[in-house]
C-alpha cells in the first residue's frame, strides 16, 4: 500500500535550469568542458558553488554572453500555485509527502520557506540536507529519506521525469511514476491511490 510519495524537484516542480547548458557543453564543448561543468553542478548541489559562480563558468566555458546568475536564481513565485493546491489535495488521501532530489542551498531554502506557510511536506531530503557528500542516487541518501518519512520502500512511490532516478528507486523496491505534466500526474496518482484503497 502506498503511504508516501516522494517528488523529484526539477523534473516535477520546475524545469532544471542547467540541463540545456550541460547538453550544449556535451555537444559542442567536448568531454573536458562538459566534465568540468558537470562537476561544477555537482559541487553546486553540495552547497559549495553559488548560482553566480555557475553562471560565470557556463558563460566563460560556452562563450555565451547571454548567461547570467539571474537565470539560475529561484523565487518562491516560480512554484506554481497549482502544484501547492495539488499537494494539499494529496494530504486528503492521508499520504505522506516528501521531496527527494538534488537540492542546492537555494532550492533547499526555497522549499523550506514554502513549506513553512504551505505545510505539505513531511520531508525535504537531499544529500546537502543530510550533510552527505554523496550523489543523490545512492543507497545511503535514499535510506535516510525513507527513515525520515518513516516508511519502507514498498510503501513509497517516487515521481520524477528522470529515468535514471526512476530505475534506481525501483531497484530499491519503490514504485514510480513518470512525470509527464501536472494534468497526467494528477490523473495517474489519483488512480494509483484509488487502486490501493480498493
C-alpha positions in Angstrom: 0.0 0.0 0.0 1.3 3.5 -0.9 1.7 5.5 2.2 4.3 8.1 1.0 5.1 9.9 -2.2 8.5 11.4 -2.9 8.8 14.1 -5.7 11.9 14.9 -7.6 12.3 18.7 -7.7 13.5 20.0 -11.1 11.8 17.5 -13.3 8.5 17.9 -11.5 8.2 21.4 -9.8 10.1 23.4 -12.4 12.5 23.0 -15.4 16.1 22.3 -14.4 18.0 25.4 -15.4 21.4 23.8 -16.0 20.3 21.0 -18.3 20.2 22.8 -21.6 23.7 24.3 -21.0 25.1 21.0 -20.0 23.7 19.5 -23.2 25.3 22.3 -25.2 28.6 21.5 -23.4 28.4 17.8 -24.3 27.6 18.6 -28.0 29.9 21.4 -28.7 32.3 21.9 -25.8 33.9 18.4 -25.8 34.3 15.9 -23.0 36.7 18.1 -20.9 34.4 21.1 -20.8 31.3 19.0 -20.3 33.0 17.1 -17.4 34.2 20.3 -15.7 30.7 21.9 -15.9 29.0 18.7 -14.7 31.5 18.6 -11.8 30.7 22.2 -11.0 26.9 21.5 -11.0 27.6 18.6 -8.6 29.5 21.0 -6.3 26.6 23.4 -6.5 24.3 20.6 -5.2 26.8 20.1 -2.3 26.4 23.8 -1.4 30.0 24.7 -2.5 29.2 26.8 -5.5 26.7 29.7 -5.9 24.4 30.4 -8.8 26.7 33.4 -9.7 29.7 31.0 -9.9 27.7 28.6 -12.1 26.7 31.4 -14.4 30.2 32.8 -14.7 31.6 29.4 -15.6 28.9 28.5 -18.1 29.3 31.9 -19.7 33.1 31.6 -20.0 33.3 27.8 -20.9 30.5 28.0 -23.5 31.3 31.5 -24.8 27.7 32.6 -24.1 27.3 36.2 -23.0 23.5 35.6 -22.6 24.0 33.5 -19.4 23.6 35.3 -16.1 23.1 34.4 -12.5 19.5 35.6 -12.7 18.7 32.6 -14.9 19.9 30.3 -12.1 18.2 32.2 -9.2 14.9 30.9 -7.9 12.0 32.7 -6.4 9.1 31.2 -4.4 6.8 32.6 -7.1 8.4 30.1 -9.5 6.4 27.4 -7.7 3.0 27.1 -9.4 0.0 27.6 -7.1 -1.5 24.6 -8.9 1.3 22.4 -7.5 0.7 23.7 -4.0 -3.0 23.0 -4.3 -2.4 19.5 -5.6 -0.1 18.7 -2.7 -2.8 19.8 -0.3 -5.3 17.5 -2.1 -2.9 14.6 -1.7 -2.9 15.1 2.0 -6.6 14.4 1.9 -5.7 10.8 0.9 -3.7 10.5 4.1 -0.5 10.1 2.2 2.8 11.5 3.5 4.6 13.7 1.0 8.3 14.4 0.6 10.9 15.9 -1.8 13.8 13.7 -2.5 16.1 15.5 -5.0 19.3 17.2 -5.8 18.9 20.5 -4.0 21.4 23.3 -3.8 21.3 25.8 -0.9 18.8 28.0 -2.6 16.5 25.1 -3.6 16.5 23.8 0.0 15.8 27.2 1.4 13.1 27.8 -1.1 11.3 24.6 -0.3 11.8 25.0 3.5 10.3 28.6 3.3 7.5 27.4 1.1 6.7 24.5 3.5 6.7 26.9 6.4 3.5 28.6 5.2 2.2 25.7 2.9 2.9 22.7 5.2 2.6 19.9 2.7 5.9 18.1 3.0 6.9 15.8 5.9 10.4 15.5 4.5 12.7 17.7 2.3 15.6 15.4 1.5 18.8 15.7 -0.4 22.5 14.9 0.0 23.0 18.5 1.1 20.1 18.4 3.6 21.6 15.3 5.2 25.2 16.6 5.1 26.3 13.8 2.8 29.0 14.2 0.2 27.3 11.6 -2.0 25.3 11.6 -5.2 21.5 11.7 -4.9 21.3 8.2 -6.4 23.0 6.4 -3.5 21.5 3.9 -1.1 22.6 6.0 1.8 20.6 9.1 0.7 17.5 7.1 -0.1 17.8 5.1 3.2 17.9 8.4 5.2 14.9 9.8 3.3 12.9 6.6 3.9 13.9 6.7 7.6 12.8 10.4 7.8 9.4 9.7 6.3 9.0 6.6 8.3 8.0 4.1 5.6 9.7 1.1 4.0 10.5 1.2 0.2 7.5 -1.0 -0.7 5.1 1.7 0.7 6.7 4.6 -1.2 6.2 5.9 -4.7 8.6 8.3 -6.5 7.5 10.8 -9.1 10.2 12.0 -11.5 11.0 12.8 -15.1 14.5 11.4 -14.8 14.8 7.8 -16.0 18.0 7.1 -14.0 16.3 8.2 -10.8 13.3 6.1 -11.6 15.4 2.9 -12.3 17.4 3.5 -9.1 14.3 3.9 -6.9 12.6 0.8 -8.5 15.9 -1.2 -7.8 15.4 -0.4 -4.1 11.8 -1.7 -4.2 10.0 1.6 -4.6 7.1 2.2 -7.1 7.5 5.0 -9.6 5.5 7.3 -11.9 7.0 9.2 -14.8 6.2 12.9 -14.6 4.5 13.9 -17.9 2.8 17.1 -16.9 0.6 18.1 -14.0 -2.8 17.0 -15.5 -1.5 13.5 -16.2 0.2 13.3 -12.8 -3.0 14.2 -11.1 -4.9 11.5 -13.0 -2.1 8.8 -12.5 -1.7 9.5 -8.8 -5.4 9.6 -8.1 -5.8 6.3 -10.0 -2.9 4.7 -8.1 -4.1 5.8 -4.7 -7.7 4.7 -5.5 -6.5 1.3 -6.6 -4.5 1.0 -3.4 -7.6 1.9 -1.3 -9.9 -0.6 -3.1 
